[in-house]
Amino acid sequence: MKAALYQQWAKDTRKFWDSESEFEAKYRRICSDPEIDSCEDESRLKELWEKRTREELDQLIDGVPIREDWSCLEIGAGIGRLLKPMAQRCHQAVGVDISAKMVSYAENYLADTPNAKVMLNDGMTLSGVEDSSIDFAYSHLAFQHLTMLEVVKSYLAEIHRILKPGGYCRIQCWREAETPIKERFKNILRPILGKTVYHGPRRWLYAPGKEVKFGGITFHPHQWQHLLRKHRLTVTNIQLGMGHEYWMWTTSRKQ
């Protein structure tokens, strides 16, 4: 990865997630939903927030036998929306986030949850987490915003590093339709002709000067499984369309 390109990506990404207030962080950034987006009443917003959090937590822990003595880690934790209820199910719940403002808001949001915290990270590594120390690593509404494949690969390598042998990993990301045979054939020629390889109609990649938005890299299920296996994570379950038409939930374990 070119260092300068990554540094610019990290800067643009931080700028996007550095919400100016905890209200904006909660209701306009980390819990995007048409009903929430259009609601202005804060008491109603809180109800919708809690309802959406319960629904997404159920999706997150589906099929994962969380125990009270587990240590769990969330990538892209925001202010700790999912960490707070997760902490009620395990011994320790730690999150990382690229936004210093999100981490600051998390200190307030998690003040009554002593076994949960969010740490600032560089957006692609888990350097503050010890090797083989985590029972369950997960990410929801974060991988779908990653617009650099190198960042995705870095996180998968880090997940393998921090998981205990047999530890669980569960990630939600965008799914892509399979590349048509015609485009796969053309992809053989495109690099020779100096053209960009076709990845599908819904894949968004980062480029300097390009505004960072919610869209990120999409993966066809076969492509995603191959990438996980390459990072020594054994896929045990893939669920398509749960929670959103284009969501893909994947459960894997450290070999």
N, C-alpha and C positions, 0 to 999 in steps of 0.2 A: 504494500500500500504506500502511495506517495504521502509523506508526512504533511506536506503543505496542504494537500487536498483534504486530508482527514481533519487537520486543524481548522480549516474553513468550514467543513461540515459540522464539526463540534460547536464552533462559534455560532453558526446559523441555527443549529438545533437548540442550543441553550437560549438563544434569543426568543425562539418560538415558545418554549416552555416556561420561561421566566414571567409568569403572570404577575400583574401589578397588585393583586390582592388575593387573600385566601378565598374570598367569594368567587372571584373569576377562576381561580385554580380549580375549585371544587365543581362548579356548575357550568363552566364554559370551556374547560380544557380536558380534564381527566375523566369525565363521565358524560361523553357526548351522546345525546339522545334527543330526537325531535321534540318530545313532550317536555323534556327538561330545558332545551334551548329556547322554547317559546314561553316558558313560565317565568313570571316576575315575582310572584308571591313567595317569600322566603320560607314560610312554614310549609307550603305545598312542595317547594323545592326539596326541603329536607325529607319529606315523605317519599318523594320520587327517588331521591338519592339513596335512601335506605332500602327501598324496594329493589332498585336496580342492583345495588351492592349484594343483596341476598341472592338474587337470581344468578349473578355472575360468579359469586363464590361457589354456588352449587355446581355450576359448569366447571369451575376450576378444580374442585376437589373430587369430581366424579371419577370413581374407580381408584382413587389413591387412598390407601389405608393409613391415614395420618394418626400418629400416636402422641400421647401427652409428653413423651420424653424426646420428641424430635426437634431438630433445629431446621428452620425453614428460611429460604431466601427468595426475595422477589426482585426481579430486574425491571426497572422502570416503575418504581413504587409510588411516585408522585408524593402526595401528602400522607399516604398510608391508608388509603381507603380500604384496601383488601387486607392489609397487614393487621389492622385492629381486630377484625373478627377471626383472622387466622391465628392470632396470638392466644385466643381463647381455647384453641385446639392443640397447641403445642407448647414446648418448653421455651423456645426463643424464636422470634420472627424478626428477621432483619431485611431491610430493603436498600437498594441503591438507586440513585437518580442523578442525571447529568445536570439538573437545574438547582443552583444554590438556593433560589427562592422557594422551590418546592420542598427542599430539605428543611428550610427555616419554618415553613408552614407546618411541616410534619411534626416538628418539635412541639408545637402547640396542640395539634390534633391528637397526638399520641401521648400527651402529658399524663393521662390517667391509665396508660397501658405500659407498665414498667418493663415488660418483656418484649417490647417492640420498639424499633428505631429505624430511621432512614439515614444512610450515609451518602455523602457526595462521591461520585465516581467520575471517571474520564469519558464515559459514554461507550466504552468497548471492552473494559476489563473489570475484574473483581479483585483487584490487588489487595484490598483490605481483608480478604477472607482466606482463612487457612486451607491448605490442601486437605481433602477428604474429611471435611468437618460438617457437611450439610446433608441432611436426610432427604430434603425435598426442595428443589429449585424450580421456580415457576415464573411465568411472565404472561400478563394479560394486557392488551391494548398498548403494547410497547413494540414488539417485533414488527407489527403491521405498519409502524412509522419509520422503520430503519430503511434508509434509501441507499446504503452502501453494503454490498455483499461482503466486503472484507470485515465490516463490523459484525455482521451476523455470524460469520465464521469464527471471529475472535471470541464472541460470547459463547458459542457452542464448545470451543476448546476450554474456556474458563469453567463452564458448567461441569464438564467432565473432570476437570482438575479438583474442584471443590466438593463434588459429590462423594459420599462414602460408597464403597463397593456395594452395588445393589440399590443405591439411592435412586429416587424418582425424580423425573423432570417432566414438567407439563407446560407446553407453550401454545399460545394462540397466535396465529398469523393469518395473512390473506392467502387464499388458494387461487390458483390460476387454472384455466382450462388447458388441456393438452395442446401443445403446438401442432398445427396442421402439418401433414406430411410434406406438402408443398413448401412451407416455410422452413422445415427442417432440412430439406434438400438445399434450399437457397442459403441456409446458414453455413453450409460447407464452402460456398463460394464467396460469401460476404467478406470474411477476413482477407482473402486473397485480393479482393477488389478494394480493400480499404474501407469497407462499409461496416456499420454497427450491426451486431448479431440481433436478430429478432427474438424477443422474449415473451411475447404475448401482449394482448391489447390492454391489460390492466397493470402492467409492471411500471413502477415509477423509480427512476434512478436519479441520484444526486449529481448536480453539475454546479460549479461555482457561478454565483449570480442568479441561480434558480431558487425561487422562494421555497422554503421548507414548509410543506403542508402535511395533512394527515396521512396522505397516501405513502406507502413504502413498497418494498419488494414483495412480489407475489411468487408462490411456488406451486407447481403441480405436485400432488401428493407423492408420486413416484420420485420426483426430483428431491423433495423435502426428506423423504425416507433415506435416500441415498446420502444426502448431506449429513444427516444424523448418524448414520452408520459409519461414515467416514470419520466422524469425531467420537467413535466408540460408544455411541448411545444406541441401545437396542430398542427399537420401536415395539411397543406392546399394544397400542391402540391408536387409531386415527378416527376422528369424528368430523364429518363434513356438515356444514350448515347449522350447527347448534348455536343458537343465539343470534346468528346473522347468516344470510344466504351465502356469503363469501368467506365466512370464518372457517378455519381449520384448526381443530384442537388435536394435539399430539401428545401422547404419553410415552415416555421412554425411560430406560433404566441404564445406569452405568454398568458396563460389562464387568 
